[in-house]
Amino acid sequence: LVFLDKKHKVDVREESPENLYARVADFLHILGYKSNYDAEFQQGLVSGEKRVVHPVLHWLLTNLEGLKKKAYLANFLVSLEVPEDFLKDETMVQFWQQYKELQAQFKNTHATLEQQKVNS
């Protein structure tokens, strides 16, 4: 996971099982890993059970190039969670709208760049 996103460079021995699962499962979900993410999956992932970890590793390694791009884009396109109470403030609403506009601008710029790469 560190290869795809440096924020996963943590010592898992120092991390609580709950935080480990939340961090890894959230990232796998963002990348598009198909799982039910139930208690059995959670326990298997946290304890390193082969029946859970091996399919995840296989999926990561066989899709690595595409996942690098997805992980990069996720840094910019996954929306922040903002509590509803914050969005009652007019200034916060303006910042939120600006944030969403910048995301859309990034998306368009990236798509244009990708198209230019294909055409050259």
C-alpha positions in Angstrom: 0.0 0.0 0.0 2.9 2.3 0.7 3.8 2.0 -3.0 0.4 3.5 -3.9 0.2 6.1 -1.1 2.9 7.2 1.4 0.4 7.8 4.2 0.4 4.0 4.7 4.0 4.0 5.8 3.2 3.2 9.4 4.5 0.7 11.9 1.5 -1.7 12.1 2.8 -3.0 15.4 2.2 0.5 16.9 -1.3 0.8 15.3 -4.5 -0.4 17.0 -6.4 -3.1 15.1 -9.3 -0.8 14.6 -7.2 2.0 13.1 -5.3 -0.5 10.9 -8.6 -1.9 9.5 -10.2 1.6 9.0 -7.1 2.8 7.2 -6.6 -0.2 4.9 -10.3 -0.9 4.3 -11.0 2.7 3.4 -8.1 2.7 0.9 -9.1 -0.6 -0.6 -12.7 0.7 -1.0 -11.4 3.9 -2.7 -9.3 1.8 -5.0 -12.3 -0.3 -5.9 -11.6 -3.6 -4.2 -14.7 -5.7 -4.2 -15.5 -7.2 -0.8 -18.4 -7.2 1.7 -16.1 -5.7 4.3 -17.9 -7.7 7.0 -16.6 -8.7 10.4 -15.0 -11.9 9.0 -13.1 -9.8 6.4 -12.1 -7.3 9.1 -10.8 -10.0 11.4 -8.9 -11.7 8.6 -7.3 -8.6 7.4 -6.2 -7.4 10.8 -4.9 -10.8 11.8 -3.2 -11.4 8.5 -5.1 -14.5 7.6 -4.0 -15.9 4.2 -7.5 -16.5 3.0 -8.2 -12.7 3.2 -4.7 -11.2 2.6 -3.7 -13.3 -0.4 -6.7 -12.3 -2.6 -6.1 -8.7 -1.6 -2.4 -8.9 -2.5 -3.2 -10.7 -5.8 -5.7 -8.0 -6.8 -3.3 -5.2 -5.8 -0.3 -6.7 -7.7 -2.2 -7.7 -10.9 -3.8 -4.2 -11.1 -0.9 -2.2 -9.9 -0.5 0.3 -12.8 -4.1 1.2 -12.9 -4.3 1.4 -9.1 -1.3 3.9 -9.0 -3.4 6.3 -11.1 -6.5 5.7 -9.0 -4.6 6.3 -5.8 -3.1 9.5 -7.2 -6.5 10.8 -8.3 -8.1 9.9 -5.0 -5.9 12.3 -3.2 -7.7 15.1 -5.1 -11.1 13.8 -5.9 -12.3 12.0 -2.8 -14.4 14.6 -1.0 -13.7 15.7 2.5 -16.3 14.8 5.1 -17.7 18.1 6.4 -20.3 18.0 9.2 -23.7 19.4 8.2 -23.4 22.0 11.1 -20.4 23.6 9.4 -22.2 24.0 6.1 -24.8 26.2 7.9 -22.2 29.0 7.9 -22.2 31.1 4.8 -18.4 31.4 4.7 -18.0 27.6 4.9 -20.5 27.1 2.1 -18.5 29.5 -0.1 -15.3 27.6 0.7 -17.1 24.3 0.1 -18.3 25.5 -3.3 -14.8 26.7 -4.2 -13.4 23.3 -3.1 -15.9 21.5 -5.4 -15.1 23.9 -8.3 -11.4 23.2 -7.9 -12.0 19.5 -7.9 -14.0 19.8 -11.1 -11.2 21.9 -12.6 -8.6 19.4 -11.6 -10.7 16.6 -13.1 -11.0 18.4 -16.4 -7.4 19.3 -16.5 -6.3 15.8 -15.8 -8.7 14.4 -18.5 -7.3 16.9 -21.0 -3.7 15.8 -20.1 -4.6 12.1 -20.4 -6.2 12.8 -23.8 -3.1 14.6 -25.0 -0.9 11.7 -23.9 -3.1 9.3 -26.0 -3.0 11.6 -29.0 0.8 12.1 -29.0 
